[in-house]
Amino acid sequence: MITEIDFIKKTIDVILDKFEIEFEIEIIKDEDINATRFLVKTNEPRLLIGYKGYNLVALSHIVKRITDKEFNDKENRIYFILDINNYQRDRINEVKTNAHMLAQRAKYFKSSVDMTPLPPNERMVVHSLFSDSKDFQTTSSGYGSERRITIKY
């Protein structure tokens, strides 16, 4: 039986082969965000990332849906991120920095602070960032591309 990680890698491989570009996939266990990162290295990152990362979000969504269909056990699923030339890693670092800054603002003003709308994988990073915090809570609100996180002190 194929493992979930092998299945995800094969799915990414099959999809990206359709683009007829050269690429290499590296699997990285990212302890900072408690996720498995599938890093695609290519000379054509703009095609796969797209404007504001929209193509990458779409590719990630497709891979996730295919994986969800193959592996029904939601309890034991791995959390994974599809990354192109470290675009997601850099973006996640920006989101974490912004979340820490907004948390300090919430603490200073003793109130709640809303983040700008974020895609699902970035919201997951923020939630996990504050999951063990005694001072801060995070909630998501809104729908679709307008879904955002509120950091509460």
TIVO-2410 file (N, C-alpha, C; in nm, 3 decimals):
# residues 153
REC num residu      c1      c2      c3 atome chaine
REC   1      M   0.084  -0.119   0.000     N      A
REC   1      M   0.000   0.000   0.000    CA      A
REC   1      M   0.089   0.125   0.000     C      A
REC   2      I   0.052   0.221  -0.078     N      A
REC   2      I   0.129   0.345  -0.091    CA      A
REC   2      I   0.100   0.436   0.029     C      A
REC   3      T   0.204   0.501   0.081     N      A
REC   3      T   0.186   0.593   0.193    CA      A
REC   3      T   0.127   0.724   0.142     C      A
REC   4      E   0.072   0.800   0.234     N      A
REC   4      E   0.012   0.929   0.197    CA      A
REC   4      E   0.118   1.023   0.139     C      A
REC   5      I   0.236   1.025   0.198     N      A
REC   5      I   0.343   1.113   0.148    CA      A
REC   5      I   0.382   1.074   0.006     C      A
REC   6      D   0.398   0.944  -0.019     N      A
REC   6      D   0.432   0.898  -0.154    CA      A
REC   6      D   0.320   0.931  -0.253     C      A
REC   7      F   0.195   0.917  -0.208     N      A
REC   7      F   0.081   0.948  -0.294    CA      A
REC   7      F   0.080   1.096  -0.331     C      A
REC   8      I   0.103   1.182  -0.233     N      A
REC   8      I   0.104   1.327  -0.259    CA      A
REC   8      I   0.215   1.361  -0.357     C      A
REC   9      K   0.333   1.306  -0.335     N      A
REC   9      K   0.447   1.333  -0.425    CA      A
REC   9      K   0.414   1.288  -0.567     C      A
REC  10      K   0.356   1.170  -0.581     N      A
REC  10      K   0.321   1.119  -0.714    CA      A
REC  10      K   0.214   1.206  -0.779     C      A
REC  11      T   0.117   1.251  -0.701     N      A
REC  11      T   0.011   1.339  -0.753    CA      A
REC  11      T   0.069   1.469  -0.805     C      A
REC  12      I   0.158   1.530  -0.727     N      A
REC  12      I   0.224   1.654  -0.770    CA      A
REC  12      I   0.303   1.628  -0.897     C      A
REC  13      D   0.374   1.518  -0.901     N      A
REC  13      D   0.455   1.480  -1.017    CA      A
REC  13      D   0.368   1.467  -1.143     C      A
REC  14      V   0.256   1.398  -1.132     N      A
REC  14      V   0.167   1.377  -1.247    CA      A
REC  14      V   0.110   1.510  -1.296     C      A
REC  15      I   0.068   1.596  -1.204     N      A
REC  15      I   0.010   1.725  -1.242    CA      A
REC  15      I   0.115   1.814  -1.309     C      A
REC  16      L   0.233   1.824  -1.248     N      A
REC  16      L   0.336   1.914  -1.302    CA      A
REC  16      L   0.394   1.863  -1.434     C      A
REC  17      D   0.391   1.732  -1.457     N      A
REC  17      D   0.435   1.679  -1.587    CA      A
REC  17      D   0.353   1.737  -1.702     C      A
REC  18      K   0.228   1.769  -1.676     N      A
REC  18      K   0.140   1.827  -1.779    CA      A
REC  18      K   0.187   1.966  -1.823     C      A
REC  19      F   0.262   2.034  -1.738     N      A
REC  19      F   0.312   2.167  -1.771    CA      A
REC  19      F   0.433   2.163  -1.863     C      A
REC  20      E   0.489   2.045  -1.880     N      A
REC  20      E   0.606   2.026  -1.966    CA      A
REC  20      E   0.722   2.118  -1.928     C      A
REC  21      I   0.750   2.124  -1.797     N      A
REC  21      I   0.864   2.200  -1.747    CA      A
REC  21      I   0.951   2.105  -1.665     C      A
REC  22      E   1.077   2.144  -1.648     N      A
REC  22      E   1.166   2.064  -1.564    CA      A
REC  22      E   1.145   2.102  -1.418     C      A
REC  23      F   1.141   2.002  -1.332     N      A
REC  23      F   1.124   2.027  -1.189    CA      A
REC  23      F   1.178   1.909  -1.110     C      A
REC  24      E   1.198   1.936  -0.982     N      A
REC  24      E   1.245   1.835  -0.888    CA      A
REC  24      E   1.165   1.855  -0.760     C      A
REC  25      I   1.122   1.746  -0.697     N      A
REC  25      I   1.042   1.755  -0.574    CA      A
REC  25      I   1.125   1.705  -0.456     C      A
REC  26      E   1.132   1.789  -0.353     N      A
REC  26      E   1.201   1.752  -0.230    CA      A
REC  26      E   1.098   1.751  -0.117     C      A
REC  27      I   1.103   1.650  -0.033     N      A
REC  27      I   1.010   1.639   0.080    CA      A
REC  27      I   1.082   1.682   0.207     C      A
REC  28      I   1.024   1.781   0.276     N      A
REC  28      I   1.086   1.839   0.396    CA      A
REC  28      I   0.986   1.835   0.511     C      A
REC  29      K   1.028   1.780   0.625     N      A
REC  29      K   0.945   1.785   0.745    CA      A
REC  29      K   0.974   1.917   0.815     C      A
REC  30      D   0.877   2.008   0.814     N      A
REC  30      D   0.895   2.142   0.869    CA      A
REC  30      D   0.839   2.146   1.011     C      A
REC  31      E   0.926   2.138   1.109     N      A
REC  31      E   0.885   2.135   1.250    CA      A
REC  31      E   0.825   2.268   1.296     C      A
REC  32      D   0.868   2.379   1.236     N      A
REC  32      D   0.817   2.510   1.276    CA      A
REC  32      D   0.666   2.521   1.259     C      A
REC  33      I   0.616   2.465   1.151     N      A
REC  33      I   0.473   2.474   1.124    CA      A
REC  33      I   0.404   2.338   1.134     C      A
REC  34      N   0.477   2.239   1.182     N      A
REC  34      N   0.424   2.104   1.201    CA      A
REC  34      N   0.358   2.052   1.073     C      A
REC  35      A   0.432   2.057   0.964     N      A
REC  35      A   0.379   2.016   0.834    CA      A
REC  35      A   0.488   1.951   0.750     C      A
REC  36      T   0.444   1.875   0.652     N      A
REC  36      T   0.535   1.821   0.552    CA      A
REC  36      T   0.529   1.915   0.433     C      A
REC  37      R   0.646   1.962   0.392     N      A
REC  37      R   0.651   2.058   0.281    CA      A
REC  37      R   0.704   1.986   0.158     C      A
REC  38      F   0.628   1.994   0.050     N      A
REC  38      F   0.670   1.939  -0.079    CA      A
REC  38      F   0.727   2.055  -0.159     C      A
REC  39      L   0.859   2.063  -0.161     N      A
REC  39      L   0.929   2.174  -0.226    CA      A
REC  39      L   0.958   2.137  -0.372     C      A
REC  40      V   0.897   2.212  -0.462     N      A
REC  40      V   0.920   2.193  -0.605    CA      A
REC  40      V   1.023   2.296  -0.649     C      A
REC  41      K   1.134   2.247  -0.704     N      A
REC  41      K   1.238   2.336  -0.755    CA      A
REC  41      K   1.228   2.336  -0.907     C      A
REC  42      T   1.217   2.456  -0.965     N      A
REC  42      T   1.199   2.468  -1.109    CA      A
REC  42      T   1.258   2.598  -1.160     C      A
REC  43      N   1.284   2.604  -1.290     N      A
REC  43      N   1.329   2.728  -1.354    CA      A
REC  43      N   1.211   2.810  -1.403     C      A
REC  44      E   1.089   2.759  -1.386     N      A
REC  44      E   0.967   2.827  -1.431    CA      A
REC  44      E   0.873   2.855  -1.313     C      A
REC  45      P   0.920   2.918  -1.207     N      A
REC  45      P   0.834   2.935  -1.089    CA      A
REC  45      P   0.715   3.028  -1.113     C      A
REC  46      R   0.731   3.128  -1.198     N      A
REC  46      R   0.622   3.224  -1.220    CA      A
REC  46      R   0.498   3.156  -1.275     C      A
REC  47      L   0.517   3.056  -1.360     N      A
REC  47      L   0.404   2.982  -1.417    CA      A
REC  47      L   0.328   2.908  -1.308     C      A
REC  48      L   0.399   2.848  -1.215     N      A
REC  48      L   0.335   2.768  -1.111    CA      A
REC  48      L   0.284   2.852  -0.994     C      A
REC  49      I   0.350   2.963  -0.965     N      A
REC  49      I   0.308   3.048  -0.853    CA      A
REC  49      I   0.194   3.140  -0.897     C      A
REC  50      G   0.209   3.205  -1.011     N      A
REC  50      G   0.105   3.294  -1.060    CA      A
REC  50      G   0.100   3.427  -0.987     C      A
REC  51      Y   0.008   3.513  -1.030     N      A
REC  51      Y  -0.012   3.645  -0.970    CA      A
REC  51      Y  -0.057   3.628  -0.826     C      A
REC  52      K   0.016   3.689  -0.733     N      A
REC  52      K  -0.012   3.684  -0.588    CA      A
REC  52      K  -0.025   3.541  -0.535     C      A
REC  53      G   0.036   3.446  -0.606     N      A
REC  53      G   0.034   3.308  -0.559    CA      A
REC  53      G  -0.095   3.232  -0.589     C      A
REC  54      Y  -0.182   3.289  -0.673     N      A
REC  54      Y  -0.312   3.227  -0.701    CA      A
REC  54      Y  -0.298   3.090  -0.767     C      A
REC  55      N  -0.204   3.075  -0.859     N      A
REC  55      N  -0.185   2.944  -0.924    CA      A
REC  55      N  -0.140   2.840  -0.822     C      A
REC  56      L  -0.052   2.881  -0.734     N      A
REC  56      L  -0.001   2.790  -0.630    CA      A
REC  56      L  -0.114   2.747  -0.536     C      A
REC  57      V  -0.199   2.841  -0.498     N      A
REC  57      V  -0.314   2.809  -0.413    CA      A
REC  57      V  -0.404   2.708  -0.484     C      A
REC  58      A  -0.428   2.731  -0.614     N      A
REC  58      A  -0.513   2.640  -0.691    CA      A
REC  58      A  -0.449   2.501  -0.702     C      A
REC  59      L  -0.320   2.496  -0.732     N      A
REC  59      L  -0.250   2.367  -0.739    CA      A
REC  59      L  -0.257   2.294  -0.605     C      A
REC  60      S  -0.234   2.367  -0.498     N      A
REC  60      S  -0.239   2.307  -0.364    CA      A
REC  60      S  -0.378   2.250  -0.335     C      A
REC  61      H  -0.480   2.325  -0.374     N      A
REC  61      H  -0.618   2.282  -0.352    CA      A
REC  61      H  -0.648   2.152  -0.429     C      A
REC  62      I  -0.604   2.147  -0.553     N      A
REC  62      I  -0.626   2.027  -0.635    CA      A
REC  62      I  -0.558   1.906  -0.573     C      A
REC  63      V  -0.432   1.922  -0.534     N      A
REC  63      V  -0.358   1.811  -0.473    CA      A
REC  63      V  -0.426   1.767  -0.343     C      A
REC  64      K  -0.471   1.863  -0.263     N      A
REC  64      K  -0.538   1.830  -0.137    CA      A
REC  64      K  -0.668   1.754  -0.163     C      A
REC  65      R  -0.747   1.798  -0.259     N      A
REC  65      R  -0.875   1.730  -0.288    CA      A
REC  65      R  -0.852   1.587  -0.338     C      A
REC  66      I  -0.753   1.569  -0.424     N      A
REC  66      I  -0.722   1.435  -0.474    CA      A
REC  66      I  -0.677   1.346  -0.359     C      A
REC  67      T  -0.595   1.401  -0.271     N      A
REC  67      T  -0.546   1.325  -0.155    CA      A
REC  67      T  -0.660   1.293  -0.059     C      A
REC  68      D  -0.750   1.390  -0.035     N      A
REC  68      D  -0.865   1.367   0.052    CA      A
REC  68      D  -0.951   1.252   0.000     C      A
REC  69      K  -0.968   1.247  -0.130     N      A
REC  69      K  -1.050   1.142  -0.190    CA      A
REC  69      K  -0.985   1.004  -0.173     C      A
REC  70      E  -0.854   1.000  -0.183     N      A
REC  70      E  -0.781   0.873  -0.173    CA      A
REC  70      E  -0.769   0.825  -0.028     C      A
REC  71      F  -0.748   0.920   0.065     N      A
REC  71      F  -0.728   0.887   0.207    CA      A
REC  71      F  -0.842   0.948   0.287     C      A
REC  72      N  -0.940   0.866   0.320     N      A
REC  72      N  -1.062   0.914   0.386    CA      A
REC  72      N  -1.046   0.940   0.535     C      A
REC  73      D  -0.944   0.883   0.598     N      A
REC  73      D  -0.927   0.893   0.743    CA      A
REC  73      D  -0.880   1.033   0.783     C      A
REC  74      K  -0.974   1.119   0.816     N      A
REC  74      K  -0.942   1.259   0.850    CA      A
REC  74      K  -0.861   1.270   0.980     C      A
REC  75      E  -0.877   1.173   1.069     N      A
REC  75      E  -0.808   1.178   1.198    CA      A
REC  75      E  -0.657   1.170   1.185     C      A
REC  76      N  -0.610   1.087   1.095     N      A
REC  76      N  -0.466   1.060   1.085    CA      A
REC  76      N  -0.401   1.123   0.963     C      A
REC  77      R  -0.464   1.223   0.906     N      A
REC  77      R  -0.412   1.287   0.787    CA      A
REC  77      R  -0.289   1.370   0.821     C      A
REC  78      I  -0.198   1.380   0.725     N      A
REC  78      I  -0.084   1.468   0.745    CA      A
REC  78      I  -0.119   1.606   0.693     C      A
REC  79      Y  -0.063   1.707   0.755     N      A
REC  79      Y  -0.079   1.843   0.707    CA      A
REC  79      Y   0.039   1.869   0.615     C      A
REC  80      F   0.010   1.912   0.492     N      A
REC  80      F   0.119   1.935   0.397    CA      A
REC  80      F   0.102   2.068   0.326     C      A
REC  81      I   0.215   2.117   0.276     N      A
REC  81      I   0.219   2.242   0.200    CA      A
REC  81      I   0.293   2.215   0.071     C      A
REC  82      L   0.235   2.261  -0.039     N      A
REC  82      L   0.302   2.258  -0.168    CA      A
REC  82      L   0.377   2.390  -0.182     C      A
REC  83      D   0.506   2.384  -0.205     N      A
REC  83      D   0.590   2.503  -0.213    CA      A
REC  83      D   0.666   2.503  -0.345     C      A
REC  84      I   0.677   2.620  -0.405     N      A
REC  84      I   0.752   2.636  -0.530    CA      A
REC  84      I   0.871   2.728  -0.502     C      A
REC  85      N   0.993   2.676  -0.518     N      A
REC  85      N   1.116   2.755  -0.498    CA      A
REC  85      N   1.114   2.837  -0.369     C      A
REC  86      N   1.061   2.777  -0.261     N      A
REC  86      N   1.055   2.840  -0.128    CA      A
REC  86      N   0.963   2.961  -0.120     C      A
REC  87      Y   0.876   2.981  -0.217     N      A
REC  87      Y   0.780   3.092  -0.214    CA      A
REC  87      Y   0.693   3.081  -0.088     C      A
REC  88      Q   0.638   2.962  -0.062     N      A
REC  88      Q   0.551   2.943   0.054    CA      A
REC  88      Q   0.627   2.963   0.185     C      A
REC  89      R   0.749   2.911   0.192     N      A
REC  89      R   0.829   2.926   0.314    CA      A
REC  89      R   0.848   3.074   0.345     C      A
REC  90      D   0.885   3.152   0.243     N      A
REC  90      D   0.906   3.295   0.263    CA      A
REC  90      D   0.776   3.365   0.300     C      A
REC  91      R   0.668   3.327   0.234     N      A
REC  91      R   0.537   3.386   0.262    CA      A
REC  91      R   0.493   3.352   0.405     C      A
REC  92      I   0.515   3.229   0.447     N      A
REC  92      I   0.478   3.188   0.583    CA      A
REC  92      I   0.558   3.266   0.686     C      A
REC  93      N   0.685   3.290   0.659     N      A
REC  93      N   0.766   3.371   0.751    CA      A
REC  93      N   0.711   3.513   0.761     C      A
REC  94      E   0.665   3.570   0.649     N      A
REC  94      E   0.603   3.704   0.652    CA      A
REC  94      E   0.475   3.701   0.735     C      A
REC  95      V   0.393   3.600   0.716     N      A
REC  95      V   0.267   3.588   0.789    CA      A
REC  95      V   0.293   3.574   0.939     C      A
REC  96      K   0.392   3.493   0.977     N      A
REC  96      K   0.426   3.475   1.118    CA      A
REC  96      K   0.475   3.606   1.180     C      A
REC  97      T   0.559   3.679   1.108     N      A
REC  97      T   0.608   3.807   1.157    CA      A
REC  97      T   0.492   3.904   1.177     C      A
REC  98      N   0.403   3.909   1.079     N      A
REC  98      N   0.286   3.997   1.086    CA      A
REC  98      N   0.195   3.956   1.202     C      A
REC  99      A   0.174   3.827   1.221     N      A
REC  99      A   0.088   3.778   1.329    CA      A
REC  99      A   0.146   3.815   1.466     C      A
REC 100      H   0.278   3.801   1.482     N      A
REC 100      H   0.341   3.839   1.609    CA      A
REC 100      H   0.327   3.989   1.634     C      A
REC 101      M   0.344   4.070   1.530     N      A
REC 101      M   0.330   4.214   1.544    CA      A
REC 101      M   0.186   4.250   1.584     C      A
REC 102      L   0.088   4.188   1.518     N      A
REC 102      L  -0.052   4.217   1.549    CA      A
REC 102      L  -0.090   4.167   1.688     C      A
REC 103      A  -0.030   4.057   1.732     N      A
REC 103      A  -0.056   4.006   1.867    CA      A
REC 103      A  -0.004   4.106   1.971     C      A
REC 104      Q   0.112   4.163   1.946     N      A
REC 104      Q   0.165   4.264   2.038    CA      A
REC 104      Q   0.076   4.389   2.040     C      A
REC 105      R   0.021   4.423   1.924     N      A
REC 105      R  -0.072   4.536   1.917    CA      A
REC 105      R  -0.199   4.505   1.997     C      A
REC 106      A  -0.251   4.383   1.984     N      A
REC 106      A  -0.370   4.342   2.059    CA      A
REC 106      A  -0.342   4.347   2.210     C      A
REC 107      K  -0.223   4.304   2.250     N      A
REC 107      K  -0.185   4.305   2.391    CA      A
REC 107      K  -0.173   4.449   2.443     C      A
REC 108      Y  -0.109   4.534   2.364     N      A
REC 108      Y  -0.089   4.673   2.404    CA      A
REC 108      Y  -0.223   4.745   2.423     C      A
REC 109      F  -0.316   4.724   2.327     N      A
REC 109      F  -0.446   4.791   2.333    CA      A
REC 109      F  -0.551   4.708   2.408     C      A
REC 110      K  -0.511   4.588   2.456     N      A
REC 110      K  -0.602   4.499   2.527    CA      A
REC 110      K  -0.733   4.480   2.449     C      A
REC 111      S  -0.717   4.442   2.322     N      A
REC 111      S  -0.834   4.424   2.236    CA      A
REC 111      S  -0.806   4.315   2.133     C      A
REC 112      S  -0.898   4.300   2.040     N      A
REC 112      S  -0.882   4.204   1.931    CA      A
REC 112      S  -0.833   4.277   1.807     C      A
REC 113      V  -0.756   4.206   1.725     N      A
REC 113      V  -0.701   4.264   1.602    CA      A
REC 113      V  -0.730   4.168   1.488     C      A
REC 114      D  -0.782   4.223   1.376     N      A
REC 114      D  -0.808   4.142   1.257    CA      A
REC 114      D  -0.689   4.144   1.164     C      A
REC 115      M  -0.656   4.028   1.110     N      A
REC 115      M  -0.554   4.019   1.006    CA      A
REC 115      M  -0.622   4.041   0.871     C      A
REC 116      T  -0.542   4.067   0.769     N      A
REC 116      T  -0.598   4.074   0.634    CA      A
REC 116      T  -0.639   3.933   0.592     C      A
REC 117      P  -0.728   3.920   0.493     N      A
REC 117      P  -0.768   3.785   0.448    CA      A
REC 117      P  -0.646   3.702   0.406     C      A
REC 118      L  -0.651   3.573   0.442     N      A
REC 118      L  -0.541   3.481   0.413    CA      A
REC 118      L  -0.595   3.353   0.352     C      A
REC 119      P  -0.515   3.288   0.267     N      A
REC 119      P  -0.556   3.156   0.216    CA      A
REC 119      P  -0.552   3.053   0.329     C      A
REC 120      P  -0.619   2.939   0.310     N      A
REC 120      P  -0.631   2.839   0.417    CA      A
REC 120      P  -0.499   2.794   0.480     C      A
REC 121      N  -0.398   2.767   0.400     N      A
REC 121      N  -0.272   2.718   0.458    CA      A
REC 121      N  -0.205   2.823   0.546     C      A
REC 122      E  -0.220   2.951   0.512     N      A
REC 122      E  -0.160   3.057   0.594    CA      A
REC 122      E  -0.240   3.078   0.722     C      A
REC 123      R  -0.372   3.063   0.715     N      A
REC 123      R  -0.453   3.071   0.837    CA      A
REC 123      R  -0.416   2.958   0.933     C      A
REC 124      M  -0.393   2.840   0.878     N      A
REC 124      M  -0.355   2.725   0.960    CA      A
REC 124      M  -0.224   2.753   1.034     C      A
REC 125      V  -0.131   2.819   0.968     N      A
REC 125      V  -0.003   2.853   1.031    CA      A
REC 125      V  -0.025   2.947   1.149     C      A
REC 126      V  -0.110   3.048   1.131     N      A
REC 126      V  -0.136   3.144   1.239    CA      A
REC 126      V  -0.205   3.074   1.356     C      A
REC 127      H  -0.304   2.991   1.327     N      A
REC 127      H  -0.372   2.918   1.435    CA      A
REC 127      H  -0.273   2.831   1.513     C      A
REC 128      S  -0.184   2.761   1.442     N      A
REC 128      S  -0.087   2.675   1.511    CA      A
REC 128      S   0.016   2.757   1.588     C      A
REC 129      L   0.045   2.877   1.540     N      A
REC 129      L   0.140   2.965   1.607    CA      A
REC 129      L   0.093   3.001   1.748     C      A
REC 130      F  -0.038   3.021   1.764     N      A
REC 130      F  -0.093   3.063   1.892    CA      A
REC 130      F  -0.168   2.951   1.965     C      A
REC 131      S  -0.160   2.829   1.915     N      A
REC 131      S  -0.238   2.719   1.973    CA      A
REC 131      S  -0.202   2.690   2.119     C      A
REC 132      D  -0.078   2.710   2.157     N      A
REC 132      D  -0.036   2.683   2.295    CA      A
REC 132      D  -0.027   2.809   2.381     C      A
REC 133      S  -0.072   2.922   2.327     N      A
REC 133      S  -0.061   3.049   2.397    CA      A
REC 133      S  -0.170   3.063   2.503     C      A
REC 134      K  -0.131   3.112   2.620     N      A
REC 134      K  -0.228   3.141   2.725    CA      A
REC 134      K  -0.284   3.282   2.711     C      A
REC 135      D  -0.210   3.368   2.642     N      A
REC 135      D  -0.250   3.508   2.629    CA      A
REC 135      D  -0.337   3.536   2.507     C      A
REC 136      F  -0.321   3.457   2.403     N      A
REC 136      F  -0.389   3.488   2.276    CA      A
REC 136      F  -0.474   3.372   2.228     C      A
REC 137      Q  -0.586   3.408   2.165     N      A
REC 137      Q  -0.672   3.312   2.098    CA      A
REC 137      Q  -0.691   3.359   1.955     C      A
REC 138      T  -0.710   3.264   1.864     N      A
REC 138      T  -0.736   3.301   1.725    CA      A
REC 138      T  -0.867   3.239   1.680     C      A
REC 139      T  -0.940   3.315   1.599     N      A
REC 139      T  -1.063   3.264   1.537    CA      A
REC 139      T  -1.064   3.308   1.391     C      A
REC 140      S  -1.128   3.227   1.309     N      A
REC 140      S  -1.144   3.262   1.167    CA      A
REC 140      S  -1.288   3.306   1.144     C      A
REC 141      S  -1.305   3.402   1.055     N      A
REC 141      S  -1.439   3.448   1.019    CA      A
REC 141      S  -1.439   3.492   0.873     C      A
REC 142      G  -1.558   3.500   0.817     N      A
REC 142      G  -1.570   3.539   0.677    CA      A
REC 142      G  -1.579   3.417   0.588     C      A
REC 143      Y  -1.595   3.443   0.458     N      A
REC 143      Y  -1.613   3.335   0.362    CA      A
REC 143      Y  -1.521   3.352   0.243     C      A
REC 144      G  -1.477   3.240   0.189     N      A
REC 144      G  -1.399   3.239   0.065    CA      A
REC 144      G  -1.271   3.320   0.077     C      A
REC 145      S  -1.248   3.403  -0.023     N      A
REC 145      S  -1.124   3.481  -0.028    CA      A
REC 145      S  -1.121   3.593   0.076     C      A
REC 146      E  -1.233   3.617   0.144     N      A
REC 146      E  -1.239   3.721   0.248    CA      A
REC 146      E  -1.225   3.664   0.390     C      A
REC 147      R  -1.195   3.536   0.400     N      A
REC 147      R  -1.181   3.472   0.532    CA      A
REC 147      R  -1.053   3.523   0.599     C      A
REC 148      R  -1.067   3.563   0.724     N      A
REC 148      R  -0.955   3.624   0.797    CA      A
REC 148      R  -0.948   3.572   0.939     C      A
REC 149      I  -0.839   3.602   1.004     N      A
REC 149      I  -0.817   3.561   1.143    CA      A
REC 149      I  -0.826   3.683   1.234     C      A
REC 150      T  -0.889   3.663   1.349     N      A
REC 150      T  -0.889   3.763   1.455    CA      A
REC 150      T  -0.802   3.710   1.568     C      A
REC 151      I  -0.709   3.793   1.611     N      A
REC 151      I  -0.623   3.758   1.724    CA      A
REC 151      I  -0.679   3.831   1.846     C      A
REC 152      K  -0.718   3.752   1.947     N      A
REC 152      K  -0.780   3.808   2.068    CA      A
REC 152      K  -0.682   3.798   2.184     C      A
REC 153      Y  -0.673   3.907   2.259     N      A
REC 153      Y  -0.588   3.907   2.378    CA      A
REC 153      Y  -0.674   3.882   2.499     C      A
***
